[in-house]
Amino acid sequence: VRSQAVVIAPEISVHSGPEESFPVLFKVHDGLTVYLEGEQQGWVRISLGGESLGWLPKGGILTVKPPQ
């Protein structure tokens, strides 16, 4: 089971790497569910499914616990 999270920021930029200095790939908005693929120094790697991958600050999401 893959971990999921919900975007809680009104709009947040998704970068190609785990720092603000990396290029912005796309933006996501509040309410969007994403898959968590990794974490590094306050940043999380997210996936929308398919090839849409990128990094955003951990504070912009809320982790969702899978049903038991």
C-alpha positions as CSV (number, residue, x, y, z in Angstrom):
1,V,0.0,0.0,0.0
2,R,1.4,3.3,-1.0
3,S,1.3,6.3,1.4
4,Q,-0.9,9.1,0.3
5,A,-1.2,12.8,1.3
6,V,-3.6,15.7,0.5
7,V,-2.3,19.1,-0.6
8,I,-3.3,21.6,2.1
9,A,-1.7,24.7,0.5
10,P,-3.9,26.9,-1.8
11,E,-1.2,26.5,-4.5
12,I,2.2,25.0,-4.3
13,S,5.0,24.6,-6.8
14,V,6.4,21.1,-7.5
15,H,10.2,21.2,-8.2
16,S,12.5,18.8,-10.0
17,G,14.6,18.4,-6.8
18,P,14.3,18.9,-3.0
19,E,15.2,22.6,-2.9
20,E,13.7,25.9,-4.1
21,S,16.6,26.3,-6.5
22,F,15.4,23.4,-8.7
23,P,13.1,24.3,-11.6
24,V,9.4,24.2,-11.1
25,L,7.8,21.4,-13.0
26,F,4.1,22.1,-12.3
27,K,1.8,23.4,-9.6
28,V,-0.8,21.6,-7.4
29,H,-3.7,22.9,-5.5
30,D,-5.5,22.3,-2.2
31,G,-7.6,19.1,-2.0
32,L,-5.5,17.1,-4.5
33,T,-4.5,13.6,-3.4
34,V,-0.9,12.6,-4.1
35,Y,1.3,9.5,-3.5
36,L,4.4,9.8,-1.3
37,E,7.5,8.5,-3.0
38,G,10.2,9.7,-0.6
39,E,11.4,12.4,1.8
40,Q,14.6,14.4,2.2
41,Q,15.4,17.4,4.5
42,G,11.9,18.8,4.8
43,W,10.8,18.0,1.3
44,V,8.7,15.1,0.0
45,R,8.8,13.5,-3.4
46,I,5.3,13.1,-4.7
47,S,3.6,11.3,-7.6
48,L,0.3,12.0,-9.3
49,G,0.5,8.7,-11.0
50,G,2.2,8.0,-14.3
51,E,5.2,10.1,-14.9
52,S,4.2,13.2,-12.9
53,L,6.8,13.2,-10.2
54,G,8.4,16.1,-8.3
55,W,9.3,17.5,-4.9
56,L,7.5,19.9,-2.7
57,P,7.9,21.3,0.9
58,K,6.5,18.8,3.5
59,G,4.5,21.6,5.1
60,G,2.2,21.8,2.0
61,I,0.7,18.4,2.5
62,L,-1.1,16.4,5.2
63,T,-0.4,12.6,5.2
64,V,-3.4,10.4,5.0
65,K,-3.4,7.1,7.0
66,P,-4.6,4.1,4.9
67,P,-7.6,2.2,6.3
68,Q,-6.6,-0.7,8.6
